Amino acid sequence: MYEVHGYPPAPASYTFAELPVIVGEYGTLADVPAFFADLETKQIPSLAWDMAPYSNCAPDLVAVNRSSTNLVPNAWGSTVKAYLAAH
């Protein structure tokens, strides 16, 4: 399996005729619906990056309140969460 990560990933970087692929990282995209639709059409699994701002590797998926253990999705996290919930 070939793992791809890009910010944003270009379709040519994750589309191969004879090679199984997973998009292992991706960040905020200009056209999120088109990216998700392309993954769906090509049946390519994906993982969003990254969970929390503790790592200093934006874009983060959650807003962290250090006085609470609750993880609240930020705008990007809400977009990814909605996509995952629909599938």
C-alpha positions in Angstrom: 0.0 0.0 0.0 1.2 3.5 -0.8 0.5 6.2 1.7 0.1 9.8 0.5 0.0 13.0 2.5 -0.3 16.5 1.1 -1.5 19.9 2.0 -3.6 19.8 -0.1 -3.0 16.5 -2.0 -3.2 16.8 -5.7 -5.4 14.0 -7.3 -2.4 12.9 -9.4 -0.5 12.2 -6.1 -3.1 9.6 -4.9 -4.5 8.1 -8.1 -2.8 5.0 -9.4 -4.4 2.2 -11.5 -2.7 -0.8 -10.0 -1.6 0.4 -6.5 -3.6 0.4 -3.3 -3.5 3.9 -1.8 -4.5 5.5 1.5 -4.4 9.3 1.9 -2.7 9.3 5.3 -2.7 13.0 5.9 -4.4 16.0 4.5 -5.1 19.5 5.7 -7.6 22.1 4.9 -8.5 22.3 1.2 -9.8 24.9 -1.1 -12.5 22.5 -2.4 -13.3 20.0 0.3 -16.4 18.6 -1.3 -14.6 17.8 -4.5 -11.7 16.1 -2.6 -14.1 14.0 -0.6 -16.1 13.2 -3.7 -13.0 12.1 -5.5 -12.0 9.8 -2.7 -15.5 8.3 -2.7 -15.5 7.7 -6.4 -12.1 6.1 -6.3 -12.8 4.3 -3.0 -9.7 5.6 -1.4 -9.5 5.6 2.4 -8.2 8.7 4.2 -7.1 10.0 7.6 -7.2 13.7 8.5 -4.3 15.4 10.3 -3.9 16.4 13.1 -5.9 16.0 16.3 -4.7 18.7 18.6 -2.6 21.8 18.7 -0.2 20.2 21.2 1.9 19.0 18.3 2.3 22.3 16.4 1.3 20.6 13.2 -1.7 22.5 11.8 -4.4 22.2 10.7 -5.8 21.0 13.9 -9.1 19.1 14.2 -10.1 20.2 17.7 -10.0 23.3 19.9 -8.4 22.4 23.2 -9.5 23.9 26.5 -6.7 23.0 28.9 -9.1 23.3 31.8 -11.4 20.7 30.4 -11.0 17.2 29.0 -13.6 17.9 26.4 -12.3 18.0 22.8 -14.5 20.3 20.7 -14.1 20.2 16.9 -13.1 23.5 15.3 -14.3 24.5 11.9 -12.0 22.1 10.1 -12.7 19.4 12.6 -16.4 19.8 12.1 -16.0 19.5 8.3 -14.0 16.2 8.7 -16.4 14.9 11.4 -19.4 15.5 9.2 -17.8 13.6 6.3 -16.9 10.7 8.6 -20.3 10.6 10.2 -21.9 10.4 6.7 -19.9 7.3 5.9 
